[in-house]
């Protein structure tokens, strides 16, 4: 079971506002209840899998290339050649 | 003319000048004009398609040999980037985002001369099994407009099913190609993890995501897969396919007993039994196998691993670099919090919350680490089954397509529609979904699962099955 306070805490970690009336606690609890099934599985001595075939450290030559600078144009707030953000020092 | 076409037939038509590439593309655009108001498979059409078709016609006029995929119109799921076209991921947060580069898969198909018709609808950020979670409205199943087309590649599956596109690209993180292909009565391939580049695919869960084709026939799926697979230096997890192809022509297929669950529709069970009989007549041998961790436990592990990876991938939508930004925000923090609240839909927020919870301090071992260990057991289940059989056959889904609105109130019941599919992603295997009945009506579908990089085997078995259907 997940409480409304926990929901607000997780939302804060995830950087999303969640209105009090948008109650995710019921839904999330139901899903977590289902996930609890995993406790039945004996995992002693089992290594975790993060990549299905265990590929590690694939490298390639680091060759600098000039790409279009269109990327910066996608930013919602810009000034000259910079991406603009709200001031952060007074917070 | 778009109905009975396959890639080879269209290629022959172009080469023998029965029709031009412009006429071919126009006939698909006409079909979209006629049908898509009711289906809503497409979010945006590609205005440049006719001028590209003209280029193909010029090559044909000059008597040049054209590749098989030249002039073949296709649709692209709207979470795959095509430079200059909008790419929304079905989300308000990317409503006006124009892709600055093209995905490797699309680039490879365009190099062959394939023509992009447009971008198809999907559940927001590919999170959903019905297309109802698209921020722009639900796609309808062409076989029954009151029902969902499946998801999240529902727009792509519906476009192929309604002959509005010759083939389409989808993406599959936990069934998102196979389930909608099954719901819409068409073929869907989820390639082995790493066989197709993910560069230019909007990431959901990076250790599970794969791009794959949705087509009318197994042969078409194979053609598209061959054209776009192989190592891409822009995706470090991509690899070249083994050069030695499977030369086998007789197969042994495993039937996992755990996949025949209570509550399965009678049509599904009968469809699978009939498919087994048909394949037996083609000389295929069957054997019962056991995959004890691959249904309920796989789904539970999936609903930890997928949201965990997704919550981390979706942290990039911050209202600063690109996408929607809340103009009313007064501080940097408010830009983050407000843009994400207003930009994301409910299902996306639900999964971000689940993932953030599973990864948060104090819960990591009980949830994420445990799920990753169960993932190892799922891989081992398959390894031991594959030591005895060449492929595994299961239903694609336990129940026929549901009605629009039927499951949106209960997220867990929506998740359960992918119960036979997620284990394949967790183990990184390849699998193809094939329709079992009359393709003009809602029909069950079977999934053929292959060993890693054994796409050849599942194509061969799929074609054997198709042959038995053509005889009727």
Interface residues (C-beta under 8 A of the other chain):
Chain A: X2 X6 X7 X10 X11 X13 X14 X15 X16 X17 X18 X22 X24 X27 X28 X30 X31 X32 X34 X35 X36 X37 X38 X39 X40 X41 X43 X46 X47 X48 X49 X50 X51 X52 X53 X55 X58 X60 X68 X70 X71 X74 X75 X76 X77 X83 X85 X86 X87 X88 X91
Chain B: X97 X98 X100 X101 X193 X194 X207 X233 X236 X237 X239 X293 X296 X297 X299 X300 X301 X303 X304 X311 X315 X318 X319 X320 X321 X322 X323 X324 X325 X329 X330 X331 X332 X333 X334 X335 X336 X337 X338 X340 X341 X344 X346 X349 X350 X352 X353 X354 X356 X357 X360 X367 X369 X370 X371 X372 X373 X374 X375 X376 X377 X379 X411 X412 X415 X426 X427 X428 X429 X452
